[in-house]
């Protein structure tokens, strides 16, 4: 089954390239954070689906929980992890387990962490000690949803899965985990990774809208740590070794080719079983950290990484960095893939996003989606507000180039690239 999943993912990418247009990124308050621009040898590791208060599989740590094993290993290297936790999956019944080795190993209709019928051993609700240990030792906690239910349909891998289907239901789920972390630990969550990266919902909204409602950034990753996929080997020991090798060797090859390869990257890991119900991460993480350390890397939280630079294509050396770093906190000036693209011409839709208050840009667009039940251009709300204020020419379309700027907001410009416009913007 793991081979089927791999082939399916590869086939999906090929089909997209052949029959689907290239993905169009738009300015967004929520950005997909996969990596940031830096020349420093720092990177981050995220650990999904925990905490997990049952031993590693196989258990070679004296019964210690997997999450404790990961925390011990990180501490040994002075590394800080980002734990993308769930709340509680015990409400996800009735259900039954799928075939081990398949994507449904832990449940056909829902996910169950750490395993089906062992929900009381997983999630933040049941693991106060592990959550407090993460926080006390300086690790970052992010949201992976309270019940880890996918937001929309994912027919190829999870055709039998129950999904939330609407922004309101997704927000309700995320708010439960957000409140738990605030009320019990005083921990304010700032990032969310949608379960299985399913973004589109049936009511016209997406996970980016959900993150906007919650005030989160979208936590993604740029490098797959690979511990989640099972080996197809029949011998358990050989399978485990193959899975550990799959975690370490791609990293080794990348570093041998380019020692600076992991600068600013986010590496995906799993705090739980893989589809073969083994935990290669318990054994491979140490090898990965040894390898990174040998090349001079420090593993930090995603928060620390973003403090270095919040952008994928602009670092601190750029003379406009400090202004844009401040501006991105209150305006949508960065594309959904976390790039600024400063040398591109600015469009009317992008200008509208710079000028419109966030609550107007989002609120008007959301209202229109609810009214029509259809997806709307990402700049619809901002442009509607700007039209009402007379800040855009009548009949302007989102993709039209900017040819003039409202003098009350801008100093004179030499051209209309995004760099020139942002440089001239009066903060």
N, C-alpha and C positions, 0 to 999 in steps of 0.2 A: 504493500500500500504506500510506503514512503516513496517508492519509485514512481508510483502513479501521481503522487502529489508533486514531486519534482518535475515530471514530464508535463503535468497540467499547468504548473506555473510558467514553465518555459513556453508552452504552447500559447498560453494567454498573452504573453509578451509579443510573440510572433504575430498573432492575430491582430493585436492592437496596432502593430506597425503597418500591417498590410491593409486592413479595412477601416481603421479608425484614424481620425486626424490626430496630429500631435497634441498632447495635452496643453491647454492654454492656461497659463498662470495669470492670476489677477491680484491686484493689491488687496491685502486682507489684514484685519486686526489679528486674526489667528494665523500663525505660520507653522508649516510642517518643519520641525527642527530635526534635521538629520546630522548636521555637522556645522561647525563655524570656521571662520577664516582666522587662522593663526599660524605663525611659524614656530611656536613653542611646542615642545614635545609633551603635550598633555592630551588626554583623551578621556572619554567617559564610558562606563559600562552600565547598562540597564538590565534589571532582573525582573522578568514578568511573572505574574500569577501567584505570588506568595502572599504572606509567609506560609511555610510548610513545616508543621511540627511533627513530622514523622521522619525516620532515618533515611539516609541516602540508600540507593539501590544499585548495586549491592552495598550492604552496610559494612564498612570497614573503619568506622569511627566510634565504635563502642556504643551504638544506639543514639548518638547525638543527632538532633534534627538537621535536616538538610540546610535550612536557613542558618542555623548556628555554624555549620561547617563552612558555608560561604562567608559569613561574617568573620570567622576565625582566619580564613585564608586571606581575605582583604586586609585584616589587621596585621597579618604577618608582613605584608608588603607596604604598609602605610597607605593603602588605597582606599578610596571612598566610592561606594556604589550608589546607584539610583534605583530604588526598589519600587517597581510599578505594581502596587498591591491591589488586591480585590477586597471586597468587604466580607461577603458571606454567600456561598452558593447553595446553602442548605434548603432554600426555598425552591430550588430548581427540580422539583418532582411533581408528578410521577415521571420516571425516566428509566432507561435501562442502558447498560454499557454496550458500546460497540466493540468491534473486533480489535484486540491488541495489535498495534502496528498501523491502525487506521487513524484518521483524524478524529473519529468519534469514539476513541478508546475509553474516554471518561464519561461518555453520555451521548445518546443519539439526538435528543431534543435540546439539550443544554450542556454547558460545561460544568464539571464538578471538580473543585480543587480542595485538597490535593488529589483526590480520586473519588469515584462514585461510592457513596455510602461511607465516606470518610470526611465529609464536608466539615465536621466539627473540629478537624485537625488543621484546617486551612483558613486563610483570610484574616483580616484585621480584627474582626469581631471576636474571634476565638483565641487570638494570640497576642494578648496584651504584653507579655514579657518580651516577645520578639520585636514588636513594634517599638517598645521603649528602648530596647538594646540598639536598634537601628538609629534612633534619634540620639541617644546618649553618645554613640560612637561617631556621630557627625555625618551619617549617610543621609541622602535625600529620599523622601517618600513622594511618589506621584500616584495619580489615579489610573486604575485600569477598569473602573466601573465597579459598582457594588456587587451585582450578581454576575458580571461578565457575560452579558447577553449581547449578541451582535445587534447593531443598530438597524441593519436592513438585510435584504436577501443576499445570500452568497451561494448560488445554486450548485456550482461545480463540486465544491468540497462539503458544504453544509446544507444540502438541499432539504434535509429533514429538520433543520434547526428552527426553533421559535426565534423570532426577531422582534425588536421593539417597534420599528416602523415609523416613529414620529419623534419630532424634536421634544415635545412635552414629556413623553415617556422616558426618553434618554436623559433629559435634564433631571427628571425626578429620581432616576437611578443614581446619577452622579452626585446629586445633592445629599443623598443618604450617606455616601462615603465621605463627602466633604464635611458634613456636619459631625460625623463620628470622629474624624481626625481633629477638628477644631475643638469640639466639646470635651473629648477625653484627653487630648494631648496638647492642645493649644497649637496645633500644626496646621498652617494654612497651605493647602495644596495649590500649585501654580501650573501644573502640566497634566495632560491626560493622553493616554494612548488608547484609541478605540479598540475594543475587542476584535481581534483578527483583522484590524485595519479596514473594516467595512465602513464606508463613509456616507453613501447615499441612502436616504430614507424615502418612504413611499409618499410622504406628505409634502415633498418639494424642498425639504431642508436637508442639510448635510451635517456631518460631524463638526465641520468648521463653524456652523451656526451654533451648535451645542457648546463648543468651546467658547465662542463669543459670549453666549449667555452666562457661562460659568466664570469668565475672566481667565481662562486657561490658554496656554499654548499647546499645540499638537506635538506630542513627543513621538518621534520616529527614530530611525537608526540608519546608519550608512554602511555598516558592516555586520554580517550575520555571524554570530559566534558559533552557530551550527549545532549546539547541543540538543536542540529540540527534535531533530530528525533521527529516526532509528536506523541502525544498520540492518540489512536483510540477511546477515549471516545467521546460521542456525545455532552455532555454539555461543552460549551467553558470554563467556569470557572474551572470545574473539570479537563478538559484536561490540562489547563495551570498549575494547581497545580500538576498534575501527571508529567508534563514535568520538573517542578522545582525540584520535589522530585527525578526524575531520574538524575538530575545534582548533587544533594547533597548527597543522601544516599549511592551510591557506594563509594564516597570519604570518607564519615564518617566510613563506614565499613572497608575500607582499612586502615585508620588511627587507628581505634580501635584494629585491628589485629596486625599492625606494625606501631608505631608512626614515624618511619624513612622511611616509604614507599615512600614518595614523594621527598626524597633527590635527587636532580639532574634531576628530571623528567620534561618533557614538556607536558603541558595539552592543549588539543585541545578545542577551543571555536569557536563561530561564531558571526561575527558582521553583523547580518542580520536576515531575516526571517528563521524559520525552514520550513519544508515541509507542515506544517499546517498553514503557514502564521501568526504564532505567534512568539514572541521573549522572550522565557523563560529566556534567558541569562540576560535580563534587570532586572530580579527579582532574579534569582538564583546565579548570580555572587557575590552579597553581602554575601549571605549565605555561598558560597564556601570560600570566603576570610575570613570570620569570623571563619570558621572551621579551616582553615590553620593557622590563627594567634593564635588560642587557643592551637595549637600544636607547636608553636614557629617558624613557617615558614615565610620567606620573599619571595615575588614574585618578580622576577627580569627579565630583558630581556634575550633573548637567548644568545646575545653577552656576557652578564655578566656571564651567566652560563658557557659558553665555555671558558671564561677567568679563571674560576676555574679549569677546565680541558677540553681539546678538545676531550677526549677519553671516551668511554663507559666502559672500563674495566681497566683503569689505573688512579690512583689519584696521588696527589702531594707527598704522602708519599713514593712512589717508588723511589729508588736511580737513576733510569734511566729517570725519568720524564722530567727533564729540557732538557736533550739532545734530547729526542724524541719530545718534544714540539717544539723545534727549527727545528728539521729535517723534521717534517711533513709539514712545511710551504713550502718546496721546493721539496720534494720527496713523492712519493706514498708509504707510509709505513704502512698505516692503511687500514683495510678491508672496503668494501662498507657499512657494518653495523656499522662502527665506532669502531670496536674492533681491538686490536693489536695482541692478541693471542701470547704473547711473549714466551711461553713455547713450542710452536709447532715447529717442524723442518722446516727450510727454504727450499723452492724449487727454482729451476733454474729460473722460471718465476718471483718469488718474488725478487730474487737477481737482475734480469735484471731491475725491476722497481726501485730498489734502485740506480742502477748505471746509468741508461739512463736519459738524460735531459728530462724534461717534454715535451718540444716542439717536441722532437724526438719521444718519446713514444706515444704521442697522434697523432701527424701529420702523422706518418707512418701508424698507424692503421687506421686512418680515410681515408687516401688515398686508402688503400686496401679495405675498405668497399665500398667506392665509385666505385672502379674498378670492384669489384665482385657483388655488390648489396646484399651482404650477411653479416651476423654478423660474427665478428672475435673474436678469443680468446682475452681476455682483456690484455694479456701480449704480443700480437703479435708485436706491434711496438717497445717495449722496447727490446725484444729478437732480433728482426731484427737488431737494432742498435748495440747491444752487439756482435752479430755474426760478424758484419762488423769490430768491433774493436778487435776481438779475445779475448773477455772477458768471453765467455761461451764456453764449449767444443762443438765440432761439433756434430750435431745430438741431442743435448739436447732438451728435451721436457719440457713444462712449469711445469708439476707436478713432474719431476725428483728431487730427493733430492740433495742438495748441498753437495759436498764432498771436495771441495777446494775453496779458495778465492783468487782473484788477489791481490798479495802482495802490489802493489802500493796504494791500497785503504783501506787496513785493517791491523791492528795489529794482531799478532798471537791469535788464538782462542782455547779454550778447547773443544768446540763442535760446532754444527751447528744449535742450536735452534735460533729462531729469536732474542731472548734476547742477546745471545752471539754474533751474527753477528752484531747487531746494536751497542752493546757496543764496538766492535772492529773497527767499521767504522770510518775512519778519515774524520772529517768534515772540 
